[in-house]
Amino acid sequence: MSYARALRCRKCGREYPVQPLSLCDFCLSPLDVSYDYKAMARVLSREKLAGGPLSMWRYRDMLPVEGKEVDIGTGFTPLVKADNLGRELGLDQLYIKNDCLNPTYSFKDRVVSVAVTKAQEFGFDTVACASTGNLAASVAAHATKANMKAYVFVPSGIELGKLVGTAIYNPVLVTVDGSYDDVNRLCAGLAQRYNWGFININLRPYYAEGSKTLGYETAEQLGWRAPDCVVAPAASGLLFTRIWKGLDELSMLGLIEPVNTHMYLTQAAGSSPIVNAFQAGTLHVHPVEPDTIAKSIAIGNPADGYYALRVARQSGGGACAVTDEELIAGMKLLAQTEGIFAEAAGGVVVAGLKRLAASGVIKRNELTVAFITGAGPKTQEIVSDIVQPFTVQPSLESFEEVLGTRV
Amino acid sequence: MFTFPQELIREPIIYTLSHQFKVVTNIRRADVSEDKGWVVLELEGEDKEIEQGIAWVTSKGVRVDPVIGDIVEG
């Protein structure tokens, strides 16, 4: 059963019944799901959660769904102690939350699992989204599981790996001749015209809640405690706010001690509107034109930028932007120390972590969790220069000749 | 949502939009100061007029984003 009682406007507080709606009719601000935490607290305990399935759905009581979940096996991803990377960066208690290992290889499976479950509850037969890759793949995969139709809209010219990784699930794949902004604008119009469950439009309040499970899992896997520091990437800023919300809810429900986690937000320098605002000391996020190879987090006008900024400030955390060169180095460093091949957003996190550790902002003995949100192979072309094999003939002599001195 | 660069803060863009094109504008939220400005507004009219109106606003240098959710990229 769901403890979601209403949708509540973030800005003016107006409430609406639980329905496919994402904006307040009065002030056009985003709506959030509002819960009956008192009732939720009565049924929850560490033991109950620990006895749940080994997936994000062990936290079902804390998510806004009623019926059977649409699940392709998402969540409860590994939280690994990163001793090698920690040694490199001068951090003794570094952990990696590895969301590469979700069914469609990114954290998007969490949010989509909730959104498609909700779409089914609302009686939609079609789900849709605008995306540049990870979201599209996840929506297509989950739609298949739910026996629903899927329309996914992407800008033409996205990486082949992402196109294949989406098309394989057989959605209606639409490439739009234009920029990301153009795709978004088109989808805004389509959402008005067609009765579809648009994952990031009329289902947004529900979709958003899926990311809280990253916070829940991290705390549970750390033995029911919040980390001292969190380093996570930010595109729209939504994930960043929901990791915080997940930790905060656990504390509010009495499942962990009060949260004193410092939240650090990382972006690529070529698209860092939230970091810019943080460093300027303002709460106003000026949109930018994205220009970075980290395409999955290249949002010029982050819808949750202001809220992410507030989380970074109120938690005593920070924000930092890294160059494309740094993020590529970060991808390679993570792979070559911990055996995790992350996409560019993961490189941004590692590069940001490196800067924060080097400057002493994150201290050596602080328990730090870095969130790696998507896997590398889908955008492998940005690190293809890493392939520098030795070439030998099929003979021992040839091997000795080429590599003899190295062995 | 319209986001205005500093040099356009003093231009009556929204007024001109509603007069030059058959578009009814209705401001719902805004924060405008000397150096920055954003306005969330509803646009009502035929699709073609709205499209042309937005194209004109964009050509003036104003950034236009729909307020129905961002692109969740990645």
Interface residues (C-beta under 8 A of the other chain):
Chain A: K11 S22 L23 F26 C27 L28 S29 S106 K108 V111 C129 A130 S131 T132 G133 N134 L135 Y180 D181 V183 N184 R185 C187 A188 G189 A191 F198 I199 N200 I201 R204 A235 S236 L238 H284 H286 P287 K295 S296 I297 A298 I299 N301 P302 A303 D304 E343 A345 T373 G374
Chain B: M1 T3 R28 R29 D31 K36 V40 E42 D47 R63 V64 D65 P66 V67 I68 G69 D70 I71 V72 E73 G74
